[in-house]
Amino acid sequence: MDQAIILAAGEGQRLRPLTVFRPKVMLSIGNKPILQYVLEAVAANGIRNVLVVVGYRKEQVQDYFGSGEAFGIDIKYIEQKQQLGTAHALKQAESHAGDRFLVISGDNIIRPSTIASLLNANSHTILVRPQENVSKYGVVLVRKGIVTGIIEKPTKDGSNLVNTGIYAFTKDVFAFIGDEVDLPAVLMRMVNDGTAIRSCETADTWLDVVYPWDMLKLNALVLNADAAGKHNTIRLLPGGPGRSGQELRNRPTRVHPAFNQRRRQRGLVRVLVAQEQHCWQ
């Protein structure tokens, strides 16, 4: 595997107001942009040919990473003029794609070991990761190592394996995109067509930033893990920064929980906006 296509065109609307003036991939976690973790993981695995699909406030990505030389890679930027979805973003890179390549979401924190197991994939493969709470992810149904279905944001138990947004594809994938805009829909089209998609399970670092208050938790986790020299796995606890889910359940509630949640969220957003402004001055 000698090529990676990084999808970095989206805004990250659920992270507003932090993404009003910069794309999600350029938000700072552990004193560097989220996208930098992805590019460093790619470089550490010996991949030099990197296509970065940009869109929303693309100049910030291009100005920061440039040609990629400082990161040990060669970056070619491809613009997705309308941010319609991940499959649409991938389709923009079709004319520059090789026979085999990785596709990686640029807005998740990963380590080199996270994607290492995909480097020798010779067929369509999706990287999955066990999660305790799967309600905000796409759940992947697997039988004997082959994907049988994907359920977006499930409401009942079925699988604890979530779609990481990291794939190994051959160029054949472009024939299945058609008018689909999201990759999970393309994968289901492939499954229904009888095309085998293998699953590859990882327990390595894969951190998702969904809401502004996630950033405080992830900053603490990443900085603490780096200080301790733990680069393989960062364990996420439910319940928010500094508290386990059990601690929250044991805490008596004196006012309506929704009020407390909104108050905490407003406070976290104010702190994060101040942090981002300081980092980018």
N, C-alpha and C positions, 0 to 999 in steps of 0.2 A: 504494500500500500504506500504510494508515494504522493498522494494528493488529498487535500482536505478542503471541503466547501463549508464555510462558516456562515451561518444565517444570522445577520446582525442588523437587519433593516427596521425592526419594530421600535415603537415608542415605549411600550410598557405602561399602558394607561392606568392600570391598577396601582401603579407607583406614583401617580400624581399626588402632590405638586412637584415631586423630585424630578420628574421627567418632562416638565414643561419646557425647560431650556436645554436639556441634553437627553440623548437616548439611553435606554435602560442599560445597554452594554457598557456605557461609559460611567455609570455610577461607581463610586469607590467602595470597595470592601477590602479591609486590611491594607489601606493606603495605595491601592492600585485599581484600575478599572476592571470590572468583571470580565470583559473580553480578553484582557491580558492573561488571565488564568488559562483560558482556552488556548490561546496562541502559544503560550509557554508549554502547555501539555503536548500540543502538536509538535513543536520543535524538539522537545525532549525525546519524542518517539521517532525522530529522524525524518519527519515529513517536512519538506522544504517548499513544495508547490502548494500555495494556499490561495484559494479564491474567497474573498470576503464580500458577501452580498450586503450592501448598505442601502439606506433609504432615508429614514427620518433623521434629520440633522447630520447627514453623512459627513460633512466637513470636519466635525469633531473627531470622528473615527480616523479619517484619512490624515488629518493633521497630526494626531497623536502617534499613530503607528507607522505612517509614511510607507516606505517601500518594504518594511519588515526586516531590513538588514540588521537593525539593532537587536532584533529578537531571534536572529538566526534563520529567518525564513524569507521567501520571496512572495510578496503579496500583490495580487491583482484584484482591483476593486470592480465590482459589478453592481450597477444601480437597479434597485427595484423601485420604480417611480411611484407605484401605488402599493401600499402595504396590505395586500389582500390575504396573505396567508403563507404558511411555510412551503407548501408545494409550489405555489406561484413564485416564491422567492427562489427555490431550487431551479425552477424552469428557466429563470433568467441566466443561469450559468451553464446551460446545456451545451452551447457551442464551445465552451472552454473546458468541459469535463473530460477526463480520461476514461479508460475502460473500467477502472475500479477506483473508488474514492470513499472517503469518510464524509458524512454530513453531520455537523455538530451545531447545536444551538449556541449562539454566542452569549447568551444571557444566564448561563449556569456556571457555577464554580466547580471545576474539576481538577484532578491531578493527573500527571502522566500515566500513573497506573490505572486510572479509570478507563482509558481507551486502549490500553496496551493489548488487551485480549482480542480486539477487533482487527489488528493489523494484518493478520494472516487469513482473514475471511475471504473466501473465493466466491461466495454467493450472497444474496440479500440477507442481511442480518440486522436485528434490532437489539440494542443494549437495554436491558431491563434491570430494575433494582427493587428489592423488597422494601416496602414502606408500611409503617403501622397504620397511618391515616392516608387512605387513597382517594378520599372524596374530591380532592381538587385536581386530580391527575387523570390521565388516560390509563386505564388498567389493561394489561395485555394478558390474554388467555393463551395458554401454551399446553400442547400435548406432545410428549416425547420430543421436546426440543423444537417443535414447529409451531409457529403462531397460528391460532385458529380464529382469533377475533380481538378487537380492541373496543373497549367501552369507555367513552369519555365521561369523566366525573360520575362514577357509579353511585347509586343510592342504596345498594345492598351488596353484601359480601359475595365475592366470586373469585377473586385472586388478589394477592398482595403484591404482585409484580407491576410496577408502573413503567410507563414509557419515558425514558430519559431524554428523548429527542436527539439521540445519537445513533447513527446508522452506518453500516457498510453497504454500499450499493454497487452494482455494475451499471453500465450505461443503459441497460435495458429498462431501468426504472422510468426513464423519460417517456417511454411508449405508453405508460399507464397513467400519466398525469392528466392528459387531456384538458378538460375544463375544471378539474378539481383544484381547489385553492389550498387545502390543508393536507399535510402528509398522512395523518391517520386515515383519511378517506382514501388516499391512494393505496395505502397498505391493504385496506379492506378490499379494494378493487382487485389487487393482486391475489389476495387469499381466495376471493370468489372465483378468480380465473384459474385457480389451481397452481399458481406460482408459489413455490415454497419460500417462506421467510423464516429463517432460523432465529432463535432467541439466544442471547448470550447474557448470562446473569453476572452482575458485579455487586460487591459489597463495599467498593471503594468510594471515595468522596464524590458526591454529586449533590450540590447545594442549590436550592431554588429560591430566588428572591421574588416573592409574589406581591407583598404589601409593604408599605414604608416601614412598619414596625419590625419586619423580618430583618432589616438591615442592621439594627442594633445587635440582634442575636447573632447574626452571621459575622459581623465585625469582631465580636468577642470570641466566637468560636475559632475563626481563622487566625486571629492574632495569638490566642492562647495555644493553638496547635502548632503554629510556627515557632513560638518561643520554646515549646517543649520538644521540637524536632519531630513532631508526628505529622508526616506528610501523606499518609495513606488513607486514613479514614477519620472523619469528623462526625461524631455522633450527635444527632439533633434530639433534643428533648421537647416534648409537647408542652404547651402552656406559656410560651413567651420567654423573654430574657430573664435569666437568673432563677427561673422557677420550673420545677417539674410539674407535670400534669397532676400528680398525686397531691402535691403541695397546694395547688389551686383548688382541688376538690375538697381538701380538708379545711379550707379557709371559710369561716362563716360569712354569709352575705347579708349586709345590713341595708343595702339599697338595691334597686333593680339592676341585674347584671348588665343589661344593655347600656345603662347610663355609665357604669364604671368602664365598660369597654370603649365607649365613645370618648370618654374623658382621657383614658390612657392613650388612645390612638391619636387624639389631637396633640397631646403632649409629646409623643414620640415623633410625630411629623415635624413639630416645631424644632426639636433637637436635631433631627436629621437634616432639615433644610439649612440650619445654621452650620452643621458639619460640612455639608456639601459646598456651601458658599466659601467656607474657610479653605477647603482643599483645592478649590479651583481659582483662588485669587492669584 
